Amino acid sequence: MRARFLRRHADAVYDAVTARRSRFVRVEELVLRAADVVPGLLPTAQELAAEDGLIQRDRSGLEIDQGLFLSAVLRHESCGRHLCHAMLLPRAEAQSLLPQFEREGRVELSGASVHRSGKAAVVTQNNPRFLNAEDQTSLDAAEICVDLALLDRTSEIAVMRGGVVEHPKYKGRRVFGAGINLTHLYHGRIPFVWYLQRDLGYVNKIYRGLAFADDAPPDEFGGNSIEKPWIAAVESFAIGGHCQILLVMDYVLAERGAFLTLPARKEGIIPGAANMRMPRFTGDRIARQAIQYERRLDCDSPEGRLICDEIVGTGEMDAALERVVSGLTNSGVVSAASNRRAFRIAQEPLDAFRAYFAVYAREQAYCHFSPALIGNLERYWNAQSRTP
């Protein structure tokens, strides 16, 4: 009955929240406001708060209804495009911090930072206790820093890098990132809407740039965008969500000895947009092996080089970044945005992205609350013995 209602009326609910699409509402706000439009359709803020502190196995699965609703919204062409557009707008927090960044060349937040280095704005993900894994404590900061890197008028290019971590095995070393924080996932600290906020938010902003509220959506709909080429600096490893990030980068530098994995099967979830994007890089067979059979890709291997553009020696990343930034900017980057748009229209138009995430929202909701997810985290991650 709920599915039938959403097929017929999801657009009406969306229009009620957004005043017939005259204002933009982000996905994490949308699911809460929509709960007030049709009582019982979605969990209220109070119902969600009542489950705070519960580990994932003890949560009731209320948020599955959020996934069904967002799937229906994204499936609707005009509503889905409007939501994608909303998530590509710069955040108010970034707009407020922009004068500080332009003045000082640095903004440090809990979970991420951004600083200017020559012609580059460098975003660093910092979650040192958890190998720079992503979670609810780091997501907002990552998106704000990506916004600042794109809004900064002094820099011409953007870089993403992982900070120095505390783990004994990698202590004192930079790590690009360990993907989703599985300890927090097990302990119920990753809300379902986090997945959509991440992939419709900062990951898509890296890929498509920032949109304008008073313009059409970008790409095939003709809207303008603020974008820059992005370089990733992979040190140690890029696991899960951090491997996914490489698939939206313009150039990937990787340290010799670094590796990539997408352990989605062992986690029990869908690895973001990797199912759509990775086959463009590696072909379908290797993508399926990586996603469904945990195939590890060493960066300095024929398969790894399908994703990584250049391998650098240990300890040589700083010099390599300086060289690549110089090489990409020494003749200006006037055509960079145009070339990025041309690639996207051929490979992943906004409507293709929207249709993918319409399916993803529904399926990931079921995965997020599956008993198999808990079993996998206990079997492969020993999550029950880890402290969040």
BELRA-V557339 format. One record per residue. N is the residue number from 0. PHI is phi as a letter, one per 40 degrees, with the letter a starting at -180 (none if undefined). Layout:
n:N phi:PHI
n:N phi:PHI
This chain:
n:0 phi:none
n:1 phi:c
n:2 phi:c
n:3 phi:c
n:4 phi:c
n:5 phi:c
n:6 phi:c
n:7 phi:c
n:8 phi:b
n:9 phi:d
n:10 phi:c
n:11 phi:c
n:12 phi:c
n:13 phi:c
n:14 phi:c
n:15 phi:c
n:16 phi:c
n:17 phi:b
n:18 phi:f
n:19 phi:f
n:20 phi:g
n:21 phi:c
n:22 phi:b
n:23 phi:c
n:24 phi:b
n:25 phi:c
n:26 phi:c
n:27 phi:c
n:28 phi:c
n:29 phi:d
n:30 phi:c
n:31 phi:c
n:32 phi:c
n:33 phi:c
n:34 phi:c
n:35 phi:c
n:36 phi:c
n:37 phi:b
n:38 phi:d
n:39 phi:g
n:40 phi:c
n:41 phi:b
n:42 phi:c
n:43 phi:c
n:44 phi:d
n:45 phi:c
n:46 phi:c
n:47 phi:c
n:48 phi:c
n:49 phi:c
n:50 phi:c
n:51 phi:d
n:52 phi:g
n:53 phi:c
n:54 phi:c
n:55 phi:d
n:56 phi:c
n:57 phi:c
n:58 phi:c
n:59 phi:c
n:60 phi:g
n:61 phi:d
n:62 phi:c
n:63 phi:d
n:64 phi:c
n:65 phi:c
n:66 phi:c
n:67 phi:c
n:68 phi:c
n:69 phi:c
n:70 phi:c
n:71 phi:c
n:72 phi:c
n:73 phi:c
n:74 phi:c
n:75 phi:c
n:76 phi:d
n:77 phi:c
n:78 phi:c
n:79 phi:c
n:80 phi:c
n:81 phi:c
n:82 phi:c
n:83 phi:d
n:84 phi:c
n:85 phi:d
n:86 phi:c
n:87 phi:c
n:88 phi:c
n:89 phi:c
n:90 phi:c
n:91 phi:c
n:92 phi:c
n:93 phi:c
n:94 phi:c
n:95 phi:c
n:96 phi:c
n:97 phi:d
n:98 phi:d
n:99 phi:c
n:100 phi:c
n:101 phi:c
n:102 phi:c
n:103 phi:b
n:104 phi:g
n:105 phi:a
n:106 phi:b
n:107 phi:b
n:108 phi:b
n:109 phi:c
n:110 phi:h
n:111 phi:a
n:112 phi:a
n:113 phi:a
n:114 phi:a
n:115 phi:c
n:116 phi:b
n:117 phi:g
n:118 phi:c
n:119 phi:b
n:120 phi:b
n:121 phi:b
n:122 phi:c
n:123 phi:b
n:124 phi:c
n:125 phi:b
n:126 phi:a
n:127 phi:c
n:128 phi:c
n:129 phi:b
n:130 phi:f
n:131 phi:g
n:132 phi:c
n:133 phi:c
n:134 phi:a
n:135 phi:c
n:136 phi:c
n:137 phi:b
n:138 phi:c
n:139 phi:d
n:140 phi:c
n:141 phi:c
n:142 phi:c
n:143 phi:c
n:144 phi:c
n:145 phi:c
n:146 phi:d
n:147 phi:c
n:148 phi:c
n:149 phi:c
n:150 phi:c
n:151 phi:c
n:152 phi:c
n:153 phi:c
n:154 phi:c
n:155 phi:b
n:156 phi:a
n:157 phi:b
n:158 phi:b
n:159 phi:b
n:160 phi:a
n:161 phi:c
n:162 phi:c
n:163 phi:c
n:164 phi:b
n:165 phi:b
n:166 phi:d
n:167 phi:d
n:168 phi:c
n:169 phi:b
n:170 phi:d
n:171 phi:g
n:172 phi:b
n:173 phi:c
n:174 phi:b
n:175 phi:c
n:176 phi:i
n:177 phi:b
n:178 phi:g
n:179 phi:c
n:180 phi:c
n:181 phi:c
n:182 phi:c
n:183 phi:c
n:184 phi:c
n:185 phi:c
n:186 phi:c
n:187 phi:g
n:188 phi:b
n:189 phi:b
n:190 phi:c
n:191 phi:d
n:192 phi:c
n:193 phi:d
n:194 phi:c
n:195 phi:c
n:196 phi:c
n:197 phi:c
n:198 phi:c
n:199 phi:c
n:200 phi:c
n:201 phi:c
n:202 phi:c
n:203 phi:c
n:204 phi:c
n:205 phi:c
n:206 phi:c
n:207 phi:b
n:208 phi:g
n:209 phi:c
n:210 phi:c
n:211 phi:b
n:212 phi:c
n:213 phi:c
n:214 phi:b
n:215 phi:c
n:216 phi:d
n:217 phi:c
n:218 phi:g
n:219 phi:c
n:220 phi:c
n:221 phi:g
n:222 phi:c
n:223 phi:c
n:224 phi:a
n:225 phi:b
n:226 phi:a
n:227 phi:b
n:228 phi:c
n:229 phi:b
n:230 phi:b
n:231 phi:b
n:232 phi:b
n:233 phi:c
n:234 phi:b
n:235 phi:g
n:236 phi:a
n:237 phi:b
n:238 phi:b
n:239 phi:f
n:240 phi:d
n:241 phi:c
n:242 phi:c
n:243 phi:d
n:244 phi:d
n:245 phi:c
n:246 phi:c
n:247 phi:b
n:248 phi:c
n:249 phi:c
n:250 phi:a
n:251 phi:b
n:252 phi:c
n:253 phi:b
n:254 phi:c
n:255 phi:d
n:256 phi:g
n:257 phi:c
n:258 phi:a
n:259 phi:b
n:260 phi:a
n:261 phi:b
n:262 phi:c
n:263 phi:c
n:264 phi:c
n:265 phi:c
n:266 phi:c
n:267 phi:g
n:268 phi:b
n:269 phi:c
n:270 phi:c
n:271 phi:f
n:272 phi:c
n:273 phi:c
n:274 phi:c
n:275 phi:c
n:276 phi:c
n:277 phi:c
n:278 phi:d
n:279 phi:c
n:280 phi:c
n:281 phi:b
n:282 phi:g
n:283 phi:c
n:284 phi:c
n:285 phi:c
n:286 phi:c
n:287 phi:c
n:288 phi:c
n:289 phi:c
n:290 phi:c
n:291 phi:b
n:292 phi:b
n:293 phi:f
n:294 phi:c
n:295 phi:c
n:296 phi:b
n:297 phi:c
n:298 phi:d
n:299 phi:c
n:300 phi:a
n:301 phi:d
n:302 phi:c
n:303 phi:c
n:304 phi:c
n:305 phi:c
n:306 phi:b
n:307 phi:c
n:308 phi:c
n:309 phi:a
n:310 phi:b
n:311 phi:b
n:312 phi:c
n:313 phi:d
n:314 phi:g
n:315 phi:b
n:316 phi:c
n:317 phi:d
n:318 phi:c
n:319 phi:c
n:320 phi:c
n:321 phi:c
n:322 phi:c
n:323 phi:c
n:324 phi:d
n:325 phi:c
n:326 phi:c
n:327 phi:c
n:328 phi:b
n:329 phi:c
n:330 phi:b
n:331 phi:g
n:332 phi:b
n:333 phi:c
n:334 phi:c
n:335 phi:c
n:336 phi:c
n:337 phi:c
n:338 phi:c
n:339 phi:c
n:340 phi:c
n:341 phi:c
n:342 phi:c
n:343 phi:c
n:344 phi:c
n:345 phi:c
n:346 phi:b
n:347 phi:a
n:348 phi:d
n:349 phi:d
n:350 phi:c
n:351 phi:c
n:352 phi:d
n:353 phi:d
n:354 phi:c
n:355 phi:c
n:356 phi:c
n:357 phi:c
n:358 phi:c
n:359 phi:d
n:360 phi:d
n:361 phi:c
n:362 phi:c
n:363 phi:c
n:364 phi:c
n:365 phi:c
n:366 phi:c
n:367 phi:c
n:368 phi:b
n:369 phi:c
n:370 phi:d
n:371 phi:c
n:372 phi:c
n:373 phi:c
n:374 phi:d
n:375 phi:c
n:376 phi:c
n:377 phi:c
n:378 phi:c
n:379 phi:c
n:380 phi:b
n:381 phi:f
n:382 phi:c
n:383 phi:c
n:384 phi:b
n:385 phi:c
n:386 phi:c
n:387 phi:c
